Amino acid sequence: MSLILVTGASGLLGLNFSLQFAAQHEIIGVANHHPEKGGLHRLAGLPFKLRQIDLAQPQAASRLIAEVRPDVVLHCAALANIDQAESNPELAERVNAQLPGEMAAAARAVGAVMLHISTDAVFDGVHGDYAEDDRPNPLNVYAATKLRGEQAVLAANPAAIVARVNFYGWSVSGQRSLAELFYNQLSAGKTMFGFTDVFFCPLQVELLGEVLLRMAQKGLSGVFHTVSSETLSKYEFGCRVARLFGLDASLIQPVSWKDGGLKAVRSPNLNLRTARLAAALGQPLPGQAAGLARFHLEWEQGLRDFMQSQSPV
């Protein structure tokens, strides 16, 4: 059993990872606040410890890691709302660019494995098929600050793992991933845009958790594309979610992202190569069928209901 410190533990990845591995490892989750809804007191019945700390405060990260002395630091915390980052670049710089380097340095000081969560959006999406060594070209504040976060992590801790991700799953707010947005809108009989010109390779969050833990256990280091091995458009992804749950796919309106009313520029083709990570793990990354099947299984097992029970009306 390892002691794993998970930041952003009330968010989509942090909470799902902590729930997933709480029976196998000692998990200490850290969150600044409960997303969108208020205090951490709203989260109840969790099988892991949860602490409320503003890691953006000076020395908060180093003090926490020196106190806890974890075996693994999974740093999920970020200002991940793209349009919010565009409106508040100073906060995005502090949380997404500076804090990761501080976390990495503190992890190195106690001999912990540092696993930093980055994003596929560091690329501009002009041509797709990106390998880890391809030159990033972020198009918005969120992506630019996440790229600087990668650089800060590896400068402070060359043995760290940087995982560029795109993922989906069930969250407390019901609004943290594209798959649940499609489910919620379509199950309510509401229409939703599906971008036909934005391509990505999202990985279901529980499958992502399994991959991240293997990466830490294998002692990998450097940058890895930690996404699904299969790329598709966001429109096609929505249609697959609809078919999986028996919902009306005709409610999804096929449109260009340029007509979607978005504030920040999007990267149109974020097809990432996963060969480096597949070789390191000795197996390919999961395809979309496996991920969506796990997403549906979690729904059948009541995970969505549990997440919704954590959110006040």
N, C-alpha and C positions, 0 to 999 in steps of 0.2 A: 504494500500500500504506500502511495506517495502523498505528500501534502502539496496540493495544488492551489495556488492563489489565482483567482479569476476576477479580473476587473471588468466593469460593465456588466455585473452579474444580474442586473434586472432587465438587461436588453435581450434581444432575440438569441444571439449566439451564447452569451454568457450564462443566461438562465437555463437554456436547453442543455448546454454542456454540463452545468453543475447538477441538474436533475439527473442527467444520463449516467454520470459517473460517481454520484454520491455514495452508492453502496460499495463501490470498489476502492475508492480513494477518499482521503480526508480533503474536503473542499472548504475553503474559506472564500466566500464571495464578497466583493466590494462594489458598492454603487454610491454615487453621489445622491441620487434621489430616484424615486420610482417614476419611470418615464411617463410623461404627459399627464399623470394623474395625481401626484402628490407624494406623500411620505412613504418610506419603506415599511411602515407599520401595516400598510395594505397587503403586503406579501405575507402569507400565513401558510403553515403546514409544510414548510420546506425541509428537506432532509439534509440540509447543509447550513453552516454558519453564514450569516449575512451581516456585514458591517457597513455603516453609512459614513463614508469619508470623501471629502472633496480632494481628490488627488491632484487637482490643478493648483492647490495652494503650495507655496514654497516648502520644500523639504518633506512634504507629506508622503510622497512615494518612497523615498529613502528610509524614512522612519518606519513606515509600515513593513517594508521588506526586511529591514534589519530586525524588527520585532518578531515577525512571523517565521522567518528563515524557511521559506518554502523550498520544495524540490523543483517545482515547475511554476513559472509565472506565465499565465495565459492572459495577454493584454488585449482585451476586446474593447475597452472603453474608447469612445470617439465621439466627436460631433459628426454624426453620420447623415443628418438631414442636409441634402445638397443645397437646397434653396436657403435654408437657415445659415449654412456656412457662407453662402454668397452675401447674405445680409450682415453677417457678423464675422468678418475675416480675422479680427484680433483674437476672438475666442477660438476660432478654428485653428489659428496658428498655435495658440497655447496648448490646446487639447490634442490636436492631431499631429503637430510637428515637434513641439518641445517636450511634452510629457513622455512620449515613448522613449526618447533618449535617456531621460532620468530613470525610467523604469528599468531599462536595459543595463545602465551602469550599476544600479542598486542590486539587480539580479546577479550580475557578475561578481559583485563584492561578496555575496554569500554563497556563491557556487551553484546558483539555481539555473536551470534551463530557461531561457527567455524565448517565448513564442509570441511574436507580435503579429497581430492581424492587420493586414493592409487591404488593398482593393484592386480590382481589375481596372478601375477607372484611371489609373496612372497613365494609361495609354489613350491616344486620341481617337482610336477606332477607325482610322482612315482605311486601313487595308486588312486588319485582322490577322489571325494566325501568328500571334505574338509568342515568342520565346522569352525566357527570363532575361536573356542578355540584350534583347532589343531595347532601343532607346525610348524611354518614356516621354510622353508629351501631354501632360495634364491640361484639360480644357477649362477647368473651373477651380474655384477656391478650395472646395473639398478635396478634389484630386491632387491639387498642387501641395496642399498641406500634408496629405497622407504620404505623398512621395518624400517630402522632407522628413516625415516621421520615419520612414524606412531608412533613410540615410543616417539619421541621428542614432537609430538603434544599432546599425552595423558599425558605425564609428565608435560608439561607446562599448560595444560588445560583439566583436567579430564572430563569436561562436553562436550568436543568436540565430533563430529561425524567423524569417519573414514570410508569411503566408499571404499571397494575394488571393482574395476570395470573392465569391459572389454566392449568396446562399438564400434559402427560404425555409420557412417553418411556421409554427404557431407561436404567437407572442401574447403578452398580457394585454396590450392595447388593441390587438387585432389589426394593426395597421403597419406592422414593421416589415412585412415581406410581400412581394408581388403575388405569390400563390394564395395567401390568405385574403388579400384584397380582392382577387378574382372570385374566390369562394364566397366571401361575404356579400359582394355586390350581386353576383349571379343568383345566389340562394335567396336574395331579397327581391329578385326579379328586376334589378336595376341594370341599366346599360353601363358599359365601361369601355374606354379606349384600349385598343391593343396595337402597339406600334409594330408595323410591318417592316420598318427599316432600322430597327435596333436589334442587334444580335448579341446573345450572351450565353454563358454556359453555367447556369446556377447549380449549386450542389445542395441537396436537402441537408438541413442543419444537423441532424443526428448522424448521418453518414459523414458529414464534415467533422463532427466531433471525434468519430472513430479514427479518421485519417490524422487529425491533429495530434491525438494521443500517441499514435504509432510514430509520428514524426519525432515527438519528444523522446519517446522510449528508445528510438534508434540513434539518438544523438546527432541528428542532421544539423546542418548549419547553412546559412545563406538564404537566397530568395527562391521560393517555389510557387508555382502556379497551382493553387489548391482549389480546383473547380471541377465540374463535371467534364468527362471526356467528350460530351456531345453538346454541340451548339445549336441553338434555334432562335427564331425571332420571338419577341415578347408576345406578339399576337398568337403564334403557334403554341407558345407555352400556355397562354390563357385557354386556348381551345382544348389542350390536353387536360388541364385542370377541370374544365367543364365536363368533358367526356368521362373522366374518372369518377366524378361525383354525380353523374346523371343530370347535369344542369344544362341550360339552354345556351349553347355556344353562339347562337345568332345575336345574343345581347352584347357580344363583344364587337365593337365597331373598329374595323381595320383602318388605321390612320397613320400618317407620318408623325414622328415625334415633334416636328416643327409646327404641327397644328394642335399640339396637346396643351398649350398654355403654360409651358414650363419656363421658369425664370433663368435657370442655368443651362448652358450648352451641354448636350449629352454626346457621348462617344458612340457612334453608330454600330461599329463591328468590334466587339470585345471577345472574339474567339481566341482563347489562350491555349497554347500547347501545354500538355501535361506530361510529356515524355520524361522529363528530368525527374519529377516526383515518382512517376510510375516505376522508373528504373531503380530509384532509391528504396522504394517500398517492395519491389518485386511483384507488383500487380498493377493493373490499370485502374484508373479512377472510375467511379461508377458512372453509368449513363443515365439519361433522363427517366427511363422506365423504372429503374431501381429506386431513384429518388422519389418519384411521384408515388410509387407503391408504398414507400415508407411514410410519406406524408399522409396518405389515406389510412394506413394502419394506425398511425398516431391518433387520427380523428376517431377511428373505430374504438380505440382504447381509452378515449375520453380526455386526451391531452388538451384539445381545444376547450373543452368544458372546464378543465382545471385552470387553464390560463384565464378564461373569462371570469372565473370565480375570484381571481385575484384582483380584478379591476372593479372599482366602485361604480355603481350606476350613476 
